[in-house]
Amino acid sequence: MNIKKIDCDLLNTGFLDESGDPGKKGTKCLVLTYICTNEGKKIEKILKKTKEQLRRTKKGERWLNRLGGEIKFNSFPDQRILLKTLDELSKLKLKIRFIAIYKDDHNITEKEKSQILLDLLIESFSTHECMPKKIIVDKDYFKNKKIAYLTVRNYEEISYENKRIKEIRAQISLIEQENNPSDCNLVLSIKHENSKSHPELQAVDLISGSIFQEMERGNKIYTDLIKKNNEIRGRINRPQEK
């Protein structure tokens, strides 16, 4: 069998985080955000400077200490510093994708959250963008911490006459063990990490929080800042009726 291999950008890593909550109460929507980048060192430098600026005030220092030194969008204590940080992040090469789910009084299940990751990657297949060598997710994203691989099998691109967009067909799975990678078009490793030790996950949190503000409250001040230099590509989902 001739297996079509899907090429990855070996320099890039994908990072995944969420904003909002999956329960039917609380926030109106849940935003799942994925970025693909190789700008880790620059992100770390930007967030280090952000922390230095925050520690110049007692309020900022208390906030950082309470979070163990982690940068998060939620309750960020200084609007000016937040906007400055987002402006600096916007200047980097970040492939930003998101899906916003309006819950409509439904719970968002783990299965739905997993499917969203697959949907984000299917979009990447169609454009041959955002294909990293591995994906790092916040440790709280999946309840099943044993998920270790994303596999793609039976990948097919179908072109239609006079249509620019190709139809992508593939069997995509999240699994704990990969026993036979030779029959896969693509195998990506998935790492569950504490965002405190990954500046990139903290950056995704800031970007995801910005998108959430627009989706939840119609506040575009943060996303407009990011869009000055980067495209934010995404869509809105409604949960399936139970």
LONU-337829 format. One record per residue (C-alpha): residue in one letter; x, y, z. Coordinates in nm, 3 decimals. Layout:
REM residues N
  resn        x        y        z
     a        X        Y        Z
...
END
This chain:
REM residues 242
  resn        x        y        z
     m    0.000    0.000    0.000
     n    0.126    0.344   -0.093
     i    0.074    0.568    0.213
     k    0.065    0.941    0.138
     k    0.276    1.110    0.404
     i    0.178    1.455    0.529
     d    0.473    1.687    0.579
     c    0.518    1.878    0.905
     d    0.715    2.189    0.977
     l    0.974    2.039    1.209
     l    1.054    2.379    1.357
     n    0.697    2.448    1.468
     t    0.507    2.332    1.774
     g    0.132    2.354    1.823
     f   -0.012    2.484    2.151
     l   -0.372    2.447    2.265
     d   -0.568    2.617    2.543
     e   -0.923    2.725    2.624
     s   -1.114    3.020    2.769
     g   -1.453    3.005    2.934
     d   -1.600    2.694    3.090
     p   -1.761    2.379    2.944
     g   -2.055    2.367    3.187
     k   -2.401    2.481    3.077
     k   -2.398    2.751    3.343
     g   -2.150    3.036    3.369
     t   -2.005    3.175    3.045
     k   -2.209    3.184    2.725
     c   -1.933    3.029    2.517
     l   -1.619    2.819    2.534
     v   -1.328    2.929    2.313
     l   -1.064    2.674    2.213
     t   -0.753    2.833    2.067
     y   -0.463    2.676    1.879
     i   -0.143    2.848    1.775
     c    0.144    2.707    1.574
     t    0.479    2.879    1.608
     n    0.855    2.848    1.643
     e    0.886    3.181    1.826
     g    0.925    3.029    2.172
     k    1.237    3.224    2.268
     k    1.083    3.556    2.164
     i    0.761    3.475    2.352
     e    0.962    3.394    2.663
     k    1.147    3.727    2.634
     i    0.821    3.923    2.596
     l    0.657    3.758    2.897
     k    0.970    3.802    3.108
     k    0.953    4.176    3.041
     t    0.580    4.172    3.124
     k    0.654    4.015    3.462
     e    0.924    4.270    3.532
     q    0.678    4.552    3.463
     l    0.410    4.394    3.681
     r    0.649    4.353    3.974
     r    0.708    4.728    3.982
     t    0.376    4.765    4.163
     k    0.251    4.588    4.476
     k   -0.073    4.496    4.300
     g    0.109    4.335    4.009
     e    0.355    4.154    4.232
     r    0.076    4.012    4.453
     w   -0.110    3.891    4.144
     l    0.198    3.716    4.005
     n    0.281    3.559    4.338
     r   -0.074    3.428    4.373
     l   -0.042    3.258    4.032
     g    0.307    3.125    4.097
     g    0.459    3.360    3.841
     e    0.225    3.257    3.560
     i    0.081    3.509    3.313
     k   -0.293    3.469    3.248
     f   -0.555    3.684    3.078
     n   -0.816    3.640    3.350
     s   -0.790    3.912    3.618
     f   -0.476    4.061    3.459
     p   -0.410    4.353    3.696
     d   -0.288    4.625    3.457
     q   -0.470    4.708    3.134
     r   -0.183    4.913    2.993
     i    0.068    4.631    3.040
     l   -0.177    4.377    2.899
     l   -0.227    4.579    2.581
     k    0.149    4.632    2.549
     t    0.210    4.257    2.586
     l   -0.052    4.168    2.324
     d    0.096    4.428    2.090
     e    0.441    4.270    2.124
     l    0.303    3.918    2.075
     s    0.116    4.033    1.763
     k    0.448    4.114    1.596
     l    0.557    3.749    1.607
     k    0.484    3.479    1.350
     l    0.181    3.311    1.505
     k   -0.065    3.094    1.317
     i   -0.383    3.148    1.520
     r   -0.691    2.928    1.489
     f   -0.995    2.907    1.716
     i   -1.339    2.758    1.752
     a   -1.597    2.927    1.976
     i   -1.882    2.709    2.102
     y   -2.198    2.883    2.219
     k   -2.333    2.642    2.479
     d   -2.705    2.733    2.465
     d   -2.764    2.569    2.806
     h   -2.573    2.253    2.713
     n   -2.263    2.102    2.868
     i   -1.962    2.070    2.636
     t   -1.842    1.711    2.659
     e   -1.487    1.583    2.644
     k   -1.574    1.417    2.314
     e   -1.677    1.752    2.168
     k   -1.359    1.919    2.290
     s   -1.150    1.643    2.133
     q   -1.340    1.677    1.806
     i   -1.265    2.048    1.799
     l   -0.892    1.981    1.805
     l   -0.941    1.749    1.510
     d   -1.149    2.012    1.328
     l   -0.875    2.271    1.377
     l   -0.619    2.036    1.227
     i   -0.840    1.938    0.933
     e   -0.847    2.307    0.842
     s   -0.468    2.303    0.860
     f   -0.453    2.005    0.624
     s   -0.661    2.189    0.367
     t   -0.423    2.486    0.360
     h   -0.103    2.292    0.440
     e   -0.040    2.535    0.727
     c   -0.002    2.497    1.102
     m    0.127    2.141    1.081
     p    0.374    2.106    1.371
     k    0.597    1.822    1.476
     k    0.411    1.799    1.810
     i    0.126    1.954    2.007
     i    0.148    2.075    2.366
     v   -0.178    2.114    2.555
     d   -0.247    2.261    2.896
     k   -0.256    1.979    3.152
     d   -0.621    2.055    3.229
     y   -0.742    2.041    2.866
     f   -0.806    1.665    2.849
     k   -0.942    1.461    3.137
     n   -0.763    1.162    2.987
     k   -0.397    1.245    3.050
     k   -0.290    0.923    2.873
     i   -0.368    1.063    2.527
     a   -0.026    1.065    2.363
     y   -0.073    1.075    1.986
     l   -0.287    1.218    1.711
     t   -0.293    0.992    1.407
     v   -0.418    1.049    1.054
     r   -0.512    0.756    0.832
     n   -0.676    0.724    0.490
     y   -0.595    1.085    0.403
     e   -0.738    1.199    0.071
     e   -0.758    1.532   -0.109
     i   -1.043    1.559   -0.357
     s   -1.034    1.843   -0.611
     y   -1.343    1.958   -0.796
     e   -1.341    2.128   -1.132
     n   -1.365    2.508   -1.114
     k   -1.342    2.499   -0.733
     r   -1.045    2.639   -0.547
     i   -1.117    2.457   -0.220
     k   -1.027    2.091   -0.191
     e   -1.234    1.845    0.008
     i   -1.028    1.671    0.273
     r   -1.116    1.322    0.389
     a   -0.927    1.150    0.667
     q   -0.963    0.927    0.969
     i   -0.821    1.127    1.259
     s   -0.787    0.981    1.608
     l   -0.656    1.073    1.951
     i   -0.502    0.763    2.106
     e   -0.295    0.651    2.402
     q   -0.053    0.424    2.215
     e    0.055    0.409    1.852
     n    0.122    0.046    1.762
     n    0.160    0.069    1.387
     p    0.272    0.415    1.266
     s    0.368    0.272    0.927
     d    0.004    0.272    0.816
     c   -0.050    0.636    0.914
     n   -0.028    0.942    0.693
     l    0.073    1.143    0.999
     v    0.155    1.082    1.365
     l    0.183    1.381    1.601
     s    0.286    1.347    1.963
     i    0.071    1.521    2.224
     k    0.227    1.644    2.547
     h    0.029    1.745    2.856
     e    0.219    2.025    3.027
     n    0.181    2.272    3.312
     s    0.140    2.616    3.156
     k    0.355    2.764    3.434
     s    0.660    2.609    3.266
     h    0.565    2.699    2.907
     p    0.559    3.067    2.804
     e    0.393    2.961    2.478
     l    0.093    2.819    2.665
     q    0.072    3.143    2.862
     a    0.076    3.334    2.533
     v   -0.207    3.114    2.402
     d   -0.400    3.193    2.719
     l   -0.364    3.566    2.650
     i   -0.469    3.524    2.287
     s   -0.755    3.290    2.376
     g   -0.873    3.532    2.644
     s   -0.870    3.810    2.385
     i   -1.083    3.607    2.144
     f   -1.315    3.513    2.430
     q   -1.373    3.879    2.510
     e   -1.492    3.936    2.154
     m   -1.706    3.620    2.138
     e   -1.856    3.655    2.487
     r   -1.889    4.032    2.525
     g   -1.835    4.184    2.181
     n   -1.518    4.356    2.306
     k   -1.275    4.375    2.012
     i   -1.006    4.593    2.168
     y   -0.776    4.296    2.223
     t   -0.836    4.105    1.900
     d   -0.805    4.423    1.693
     l   -0.461    4.468    1.847
     i   -0.355    4.115    1.756
     k   -0.496    4.151    1.404
     k   -0.264    4.443    1.332
     n    0.004    4.190    1.235
     n   -0.159    3.844    1.253
     e   -0.466    3.680    1.109
     i   -0.707    3.522    1.355
     r   -0.896    3.248    1.174
     g   -1.185    3.063    1.333
     r   -1.552    2.979    1.344
     i   -1.852    2.954    1.574
     n   -2.017    2.623    1.665
     r   -2.349    2.544    1.829
     p   -2.365    2.226    2.039
     q   -2.558    1.932    1.906
     e   -2.894    1.869    2.067
     k   -2.874    1.600    2.332
END
